[in-house]
Amino acid sequence: MQEKHLYEYAVIRLVPKVEREEFLNVGIILFSKKGKFLKAVFRVDEERLGIFCKDLDKDEICSNLDSFKKICEGNKNGGPIAQLDLPSRFRWLTAVRSSIIQTSRPHPGMTNDLDITLNRLFNELVL
């Protein structure tokens, strides 16, 4: 029998005009300390983005979202935050901020397979 893992996830949100507080879900971050797991997946739908704001540069947004992936992976190109331990990286990524890329509050769950859960959450909450 597979072991169940406690995990936390947060939705990555694009907030084109922070003052309006409207957002578009673009990704998921999933973390499990016991499973030694921290991954982020995202997709920016240009058509949906255009409905919210035509002024944003999709390439620049994707570059910033790639930073989330680099930090999750512990990639040295992710800057000093990427060198922290997994829990610290997750907490930094999900900290409250008032920029155009934000995250929801973290939510907990239990799963047998972290990758499958990440994909399920991505499909349910982003796509």
N, C-alpha and C positions, 0 to 999 in steps of 0.2 A: 504494500500500500504506500502511495506517495505521501510525503509529509506536507501538511498544510503550512502555508507561509502567511504571516500577517504582513499586510502591505498598506501603503498610503499612496494616494494619487492626487494630482491636482490637474485641472484643466488649464491649458495655456490659452490666454485670450488676447486678441488684438483689439485695442481700444483706439480707433483712428482719431477720435476727438475726445480727449480725456474729459473735457468739461461737459460733454453730453452723457457720459457714462454708458454709452451703447457699446456693445462688444460683439465680436465674432469669435466663436471657438475655433482655434486652429491647431491645437495639439494636446497631448497628454504627457505628464511626467509620472512615472511609477517608481516607487522606492520600497525596498524590503531590506531591513538591516540584517535579519537572519539569513535571507537568501542572497546577501551581498549583491543586490540588484539595484541599479539606478539607470533608467533609460528614458529618453524623450523621443516622441515621434510627432511630426507636424505635417500639415499640408495647408497651403494658402490658396484658396479658390479665388482666382482673379475676378470672375464674374460676381461672386458674392461680395468681394472686397470693393468692387466698383460701385455697388449699391450703397455701401456705407461712405466711401470716400474715394474720389477719383484722383486725389492729389498724392497718394502714397506710392512709393516706389517698391514694387513687389520684391525686386532683387535685394534691396537694402533690408527689408523686413526679413527675408529668408536668411540673409547673412547674420542678422541678429539672432534669429531662431537657431541657426547653426551653432551659435555660442552656447545655447542651452545643451545641445548634444555633446559638444566638446567638454563642457563642465561635467556632464553626467559620466562621460567616458574617462575622465581624468586626463584628457589630452593636454599636453603641455602648452598647446596653442590656445587653450581655454583660459589662460591667465592664472593668477595666483589662487583664485577660488577653486580651480580644477585640481589643485594639489591637496585640498583638504580631504578629510575622510568622508565617506558616503553620506552619513547623516548630516554633516555640516553643509555639504554641497546641496542636498535636498532642501534644507532649511533656508539656505541662501537663495536658491531658485524660487522658492515659494513665499519669500518674504513680501509683505505688503509694499507696493510701490505705486507711484502715480506717473507711469510712463505709458507709451502706447502698447507695450507688451507687459501683460500682467498675468497672474495666476489666480485661480479660485483658492478658497481655503482648502487645505488637505482633507481628504476623506479616507477612512480606513476600510479594510476588507480582509477576507481570508481567501486563499486560493491554493490549488495544487500546482498550477502552472502559471508562472509570472508572465511569460511571453504571451501566452494565449489571453490572459486577462488584460494585458496592455492593448493587444489588438482588439479585443471585444470592447473595451472602454473607448478606444479611438473610433471604432465604427459606430457606437451608440451615441457618443457625445460630440463628435467632430464632423463625421461624414454625413 
